[in-house]
């Protein structure tokens, strides 16, 4: 969902990053929803995106369901930390490494999530890999996982592809298994809780050709379903005129975090810290200018400030100056203390909308929920769950 906002409010402060005892999550504040809870369902989803020479991936468009916010937006004192500040180290950065670089090396952790929207069409948002016990966790905007337009709980056929570029899947396709968000977003679409964490299965890759021929006699070793019911898995299982059955011959690409790493997580941080925003902006500015294609990963840099947008039930959001357009950049990773040499930092926000604050018909601000102890509670509920291989 593209949120075009008018915003106000500025606050400053220093970044507090001491690793502290982390607060326990209130179980009632976390909502969990299945995306693909069986291996067969997950393979069928992967087959959907690979079918017809990846036609659905190549034809997907940035998720741009628009919400125009026109009400008055007033400055507040800024979001307040609900507990002490805390961090979760990035994968490979559990022992802190100090490095300095003048160049901005793009993180391997960022990619695109693809799904089918309520309109029945294929869309994408930005997302990023984050630290987790089993190196299998993705973070993005809540409305890039949960269906706020249709009647279904979650968006359909959800996959994450790090480093995706025009049909190329360098580290494989990672099918979503379980989605986690805050109760207030799931029930009330609260903008302050517009984030989601998704566990993913091990990545899948295909060999050259992609299909394996099987007979009705040995098909059971490939699919846990009788040949008579094979039509239910048309995206994974094919029958050709020669009478043979064919299945997608998937290979296990390994765990997401092992392949691309995973960013750390920071919450309850003071407003005014510097962050890099990494995403795939697309679409046009209000004046019609197309500044971005959405094909390649881009970055912007700035200091966070406080904002409020009551029209979308967002009382404690934060902003950063950025020229990113809304389409495609939804779910972009806000990384604090980003070390370019290691391509690692701390996830401290995800883009949920953009704004033209100076009214010159050019977007100049991106906004995110403020990550607090309740955000950490949602993250913690997802971060220790195993998903495993489906190849």
N, C-alpha and C positions, 0 to 999 in steps of 0.2 A: 504494500500500500504506500503510495507516495503521499507524504504529508507536507503540504506547503504552508508554512507558518509565518506569523508575524510575532516578533519576540521583543522582550525588553529585559533589562536587568544586568548588572555587572557586579562581580565580587572578585576579590583577589586573596591570595594566601599562599603559603608554602606547602610543598608536597610532604606529607608525612608517610614514611614508608617502612617503619620498623615492623619486623615480623613479630606478631603478638599471638597470644592465645585467641583462637578464633571462636566466635559465638556459635552456639548450637542453633540449627534451623528450627523454626516452628513448623512442625509437620503439616499443620493445617493450611499453611501458606503456599505449599507446593502442589502443583497439578502435574500429573504424569499421563501421557497419552501414547499408545502404540502407533508406530508408523509401519513397520513390517515385522511382525512378531514370529514369523517362521522363515526358514531358509528358502522354501519354495516361493513364498511371497516376495522375498528380497531378490531372488534370481529373476523372477518375472518382471520386477521393477527395472532391474539392470538391463534385461533384454529389451524392454520398451525403449530405453534411451539409445541402445546400440542398434536397434532395428533400422533397416533401410539406410544403411551407411550413415547412421547417427542423424537422421533427418530431424528428429524432435529436438535434439541438442542444438543443431545448427539453426533451426528455425525458431528457437525460443526467444522471447522478447523480455526486456526488463519489467519487473512487476511494478505497475504504475497506476493502480487503482487510486484515484485522487480524492483527498479530503482537503477542502479549502477551509482554512480557519480565518474567520473575519472578526472575531470579537476582540475586545480590548485586552491587552496583555500587560500586566503590571510587574514592575521589578519587586523582588522580595529580597530578604537578606541572604537568600541562597539556601540550597539543601543543607540539612543538618545531619551529621553522622549519628547513627542510632547506637553505635558502640565504638570501640577503639578502632583506629585504622589498621588494616591488615593486608598482607600480600600472600599469594601462592606463587612460588618460583616457577619459571618456565621449564619445559623439558630440556634437560641438559645444562640447566643453569641453577640447579639446586645448590651448588657451591658457587657463590657469586664470583663472576669474572669481570674485571674492569677493563674496558677497552674504549678507545676513542677513534672516531672516523669522521672525516669531513664529507664523505660521500654517503648518500642514502641508498643502501642496498635493500631491495624490496624483499619482504619476508616470503618464504616458501609456504608459510602456514595459511595464507589467504587464498581463497578461490571463490567459486560460485556454487550456490545451491540451486538446483533445478527442481521444478515441481509442476503439477497441473493445477491451475486455478479454478475458481468457481465458474469461470467462463468456458471451461473445457479446453483451454489453450495452454501451451507450455510457456513457463516464465522462469526468471531467475532473479536472485538477490546475491549480495556479497555475504561471505561468512569466513570464519577463521578457526583453525585448530587450536585448542587450548589444553593445558595440562590436565591429566587425569590418571588415575591409578593404572588403567589398562590402555592408556594412550589412544583413546577412541572417542574423543569429545569435540563437538563443534559448537561455536557460539554465533548467534545472529540476532536480528530483530525478531520480536515475537510474531509479528504479522507476516514474516517469511516462513513460518512453520504452522501457526494456527490460523484456521480459515475464518477471518473476520467478516467475510462477504457471503459465503455460502452457508449451508446448514450443517456441514460436516465439522467435526472437531478440528481435524488437521488437514493440511493441504495434501494432495494425492501424489504418489510416486516420487517421494522426496529423496534426493541424492545430493551428496557433496563431492565436488571435483576440484581439488586444489590445483592451481596453475592451469586451469582450463583455457584453451585458446583455439577457437574456430575448429572444433571437432577433435582436438588433441587432448588426451587425458594422460599426462606424463606419469602420474603416480596412481592411476586407476580411478575407478568409480566406487564411492563409499555410500552404501545404502543406509538410510536412517533406520534405526531400530526403535528408539524410545525418545520422546520429546518431553521436556520439562520446562515449565514456566511458573510464574507467580499466579496464585488464585485470583488476584485482583485484575490481572490482564485477561485470564481465561473467562471470567464471569462478567467483568465490567468494562473490558477493553481500556483499562487504566493506562494512560500514556507513561506514567511514572514507572510502570512495570513491563514496558514493551521490549522484553528480551526473552531469549529462549536458549536452552542448552540441549543438544541432541547427541545421544550415543549412536555410533555408527558401527556397522560390521567391518571386518577386515576388507580392504579394497579388493576389487575384482579387475582382472585384465583378460583380454582375449588374445589367442594366438592368431597368426595370419590365416585368414579365411573365417575363423570364428565359430564354425559349426562342426559338430561331430555326428556322423551317421550311426544310428543304432537300429537294432531289430526289435520287433515286439517282444521277443523272448528275453532280451537283456535290458530292456528299457527300465526295468525296475531298479537296476543298479545306478541309473542316472536320475530318475525322477521317482519320488515317493507318491505315485499316483498311477492308477490303471490307465492303459492306453485309451479306454473308452471315455475317460474324463479329461483326456489331454487337451481338448479344445478349450478348457478353462484356463490354460496356460499358453495362449497363442503367442504371447510375446517372447516366450522362452523356448517353446517347443514348436517345430515346424514339420509339416508333412508335404512332400513334394509329389509330382505326378508319377515318379517311378515307384511309388509305394513305400519308400523308405521314410523312417522317422529321423529327424535331425534335432539336436539340442545345442544350445549355446555351450561351448566348451570353455568354461571359466577357469582361470588360474587365480590362486590366492596371491594378492599383491602385498600382503602384510598389513600391519597395524598403521593407522594414520600417523600417530606420533612418531613411530620409528622412521617413517618415510619423509615427513616434512617438518617434524618437531611440533611443539605446542607452546603457545604464549602463556605467560603467567597470568594471574588475576590480581587486581588491586581494588579495594573497596574502602568506603569511608574516608576517602582522600579529601584534602582541602581544595576548595575552588581556587583556580588561578595557576594550576600546574600546566606545564607544556606537554602536548600530546601530538603524535603523528596520527593522521587518519589515512588508512589504506583501504581502497575500494575500487570498484569498477563503474564510475559515473557514466551515465549515458543520457540521451534525451537532450532537450533544449532549454535554454534560459527563457524567461517570460518574453524577452525581446525577439525570440526566434533563433538566436545564435546557437549553433551546435558546437560546443567546445570539446565534447568528448564522444568517443565512439562506443565505449563500453567493452571493447575488445581486450584492452590491456590494463593492467593494474596501475593505478595512479596514487599519488600521495599529496597531502597538504599538512601544514604544521601551524600550530598556534596555541594560545593559552585558553583554558576553559573559563567560562563565566556562567553565572546563574541566570535562569530564565523561567518563565511561567507561561503556560498556554492552557487556560481553563477550558477552552472549547473542546480540547481533546482530553480533558481530565488530567492534565499534566501540571502539577503544582510544583514539582521539584526536578525539572529537567536542567541540563547544562548545555551550553553552546560553545562552538569554536568557530572562528572565522575561516571560511573555506569557500572556494568557488565551485565545489562539486554540485552538479545538478542532481535532482532527486531520483530519477529513474536509474536503477542499477546500483546506486550507492547505498541503498537501504541495507542495513546489516554491516556496513563498513566497520572495521576494527579501529578503535581509539586506543593507541598504545602509548603508555607513559614510560619514561626512562628507557626508551628504545635504543638498543646498542646496534648500530649499523653493521659492525664487523661480525656479530653473532646472529643478527637478524632476529633478536629477541627483545621482549619488553614485557609490560604488564597490561593486559586488557582492562581498560577502565571506562569503556563505553561502547555502544553500537549505534550507528546512525539510524534514526527513526523518521527523519524528515529534514527538509531544508527551508531556508527563509531568505527573502529579499528584504533585509531590515532597513536599508536606506532608500527603498522605493525607486530604484533606478532600472528596474526590470532585469536585474542580474542577481542570481542567487549569490549570497555572500556569507551564509552561516549554515552550518550543520548542527543538529541537536541530537542529544542522547539522553536516556534515563540516567539519573545519578545512581551509581553502583554503591549500595550500602550493605549492611549486615543481612538484610533480607535477600538481596541479590546473591550474596555468598551462600545463603541457605538453599536457594534453588540450585546453584552450582554444585554444592556439596551433595545434594540428593542424587545428582547425575554422575558425579566424578568418580564414584567407587563401584560402578556397575560394569560387569563384564558383558561383552557382546560376542566376540569370537569370529571364527571363519565360517563362511557359507559356501566356499568353493568345493 
